[in-house]
Amino acid sequence: MQNTLSMTVAEALAAYLRAQYIETEEGSEPLFGCAFAIFGHGNVTCFSETLQAHQDQLPLWRGQNEQSMAMAAVAYAKAHQRRRIGVAIASVGPGALNMVTAAGVAHTNRLPLLMLAGDTHVGRLPDPVLQQVEHFQDPTLSVNDAFRPVVRYWDRIVTPSQLLQTLPQAISTLLDPETCGPVFIGLPQDVQGQRYDFPAAFFAKRVHRIARPEPELRSIAELAAALRQSRRPLVIAGGGVHYARATQALLRFAEAHGVPVVETIAGRAVLLQSHPLNAGPIGVTGSDSANQMAAEADLVLAIGTRLQDFSTGSWSVFHNPAMQLASINVCRHDAVKHFALAVRSDAGAALDALEPQLQGWQADAAWGALCQSRAATWKAVVHTRTRAAEGAVSYAQVVGAVNRGMQDGDTVITAAGGLPAELNMNWQSPQLAHFDIDFGFSCMGYEVAAGWGVKMAKPQGEAIVLVGDGSYLMQNVDVYSTVFTGHKVIFVVCDNAGFAVIDKLQRNVGHASFNNLLKDCRRLDGAPTAMPRVDFVQHARSMGASATQVDTVAALEQALVSARASTSSVVIVVDIDPTQWSSCDCWWDVGLPEVTRSDAQAQAVAAWRAGNAQQRHGI
C-alpha cells in the first residue's frame, strides 16, 4: 500500500518546493533560495502559516510592492546564472496583477521566476469576492489569466491532485535551458486549504541538474566546414554563454583560432575587456570597433543570443553581402533566426565538439590584429569621455567613476533610460559576469529592485545600482527593502530632471521637446522657472538610507569609497547634464512618419532611409 501524507494544498506546495535542490560544484543547494511575499486575502489564511513553518529552508522576505519583489527574484536568478530561483507570492486581484510586468522582464530575458498568486473561489458561492473582476461571458476568468502572454507555464489549481502533475512540469520549465522563463500558478482561496492524501514519495529530496544538450554531429560538421571557409569570422556572444557557463570554452575557441569576439548587452563580460580578441560591445549602444568588425565579417557565429535589434542595429550592422550567419543556441526559436546555419546545443558542448574538427584552422592573422587595433581606438575614446573634467557631470563620467572603483565580487546594475547605453558603451569589464543590464524588456525601476536581489545572491561583493531620476521615481520602494532587511546596496541616482534619453530620441527624429524633461511638461501655473525638483537625498534618508549629493566626479569617487565602508544602504545623488551623450556609428529602426511637417523631420527621415539601405532582409 502506498505511503501517503495528509496535507492541505498550501502545505503540500511549500513542502514540495522545500524538497527541490540544484546540483552545484560544491554538491547541492536548495533550488529556491529565497521567496518574497505580500500577504492579503487569498494567501494569508492558509499559505502564510505554512511558509512560516518552512522559514529555515525557504527564507521569506516581505516586499513593499509585488512588482518590485518579483523583479528582485528575477535579478537573484540572473546573478546565479539561472541555477537558483526566487519565488514571488501575492494575494488575489491587484496584488497578483502587479507582478505581470516582472513576468515580462523574466520572459523576455529568458530568466526563471516562480509566481504564486491567490485566486477567486472555485466554488463561486461567495462571488463576487473582494477584488474579483467579473467577466459576464466567462466566469472562469480572473485577473490571473492576464499572465498567460508573459509566462512559459501557467496553471490554476482547482483540485489538490493537480499538484502532482503541475509542480514537476513547472520545475522542468524553470530549469530547461530552452524553455527557461517565468512560471505562474494560481491558487484559489477555497482550494488552498483543501486536504488530500499525497504520496510521501512526492516530497522526497530531489537534486536537479541543468541539462547540457549535445549538438547533432552533422550540424557541427557543417559549422566546422563553414568556419574553415571563412577568413574573417566573428563571434557574437550573448547571455547564453554565461548561463551555459561557457566563458572558458569560448576563450579557448577564440584563442585557438584567432577569432574576434563581440558582446551583446546580455553577453557583456564573457571576456575580460583587456583580452586582445575582445572587440567590444556590438550594436546601437555598442562600440564602433565591434560594429566595424561586424560590417566586414564573412561569417558571424552567434552564440547564446536572441539577436535583439539593439545588438544587430535592426539588422543593419552586417554590410558584407557574402556574410554567412551561423548560430549556436539551446532554443530552436533563436537558433534558426534569419536562416542561420543552426546548431541546437548548449554553448559549451557545441564549442567542445567543434574543436576536433577545427585542428590547424586559423582566421587571418590580420583580422585579429585589426580587432586589437580597433578595440584600442574605442578604449581611447572611452577613456576621454569617462575621465573627470570641469563642468556638468555626464553619464559617461559616472560610469567611469564606478568602473575605476570596482573590486572583485562587485556587481554593477542598471536598466531603462540613458544609463544602459552609457554603461554598455563605456564599461571596461575587469571581471567575468558581475554585470546586469535589463535591456531585453528595458523596464524602468528594475534596477532598484535588482540591487536587492543581486545582494542576496552575492553577499560578499557590493551591489552598485545606477538609476536615473525617472526610474527611481517610478519604483524606489526597495531602497527601504534593503535597509529593512539588511541587504546593503549602493544606489547612484543620476538626476537629469526628466526622461532625458527619450527627449533625445524625440529631438533626433525632428520633433520638439515635449512631455519628457520636467521643464517641457504641462503645469497649471505654466511657469517652468518655478519647476519643483525632488530632493532625492531627503527622500532616501526618509527610508533609512544614508544619502549625499555630489556635483563633481572627484566628489562622486570619494562618495563611492565612503559608501563601501558603510554597513547599510547608501544613496549618492548626482545631477547629470541631459545633453551629453556617448554615441557610436550604428543605425536603429524606429518608425518615422512618411509625411513630414518640418525641415527637421524631413532631414531625420532622410537619414533614416540612408541607414535602412543597409538593413538585411531575412538572409
Helices and strands as residue ranges (DSSP letters): E 4-8, H 9-18, E 20-24, E 27-30, E 32-37, H 47-53, E 60-62, H 66-79, E 85-90, H 94-97, H 100-108, E 113-119, G 143-150, E 153-156, G 160-162, H 163-175, E 182-188, H 189-192, E 195-199, G 200-203, E 206-208, H 217-229, E 233-237, H 239-243, H 247-257, E 261-263, E 278-281, H 288-296, E 299-303, H 309-312, E 324-329, H 332-335, G 337-339, E 341-344, H 347-354, G 355-358, H 365-386, H 395-405, E 411-414, H 419-426, E 435-437, H 446-457, E 463-468, H 469-474, H 477-485, E 490-495, H 500-508, G 518-520, G 528-530, H 536-542, E 546-550, H 553-565, E 570-575, H 599-612
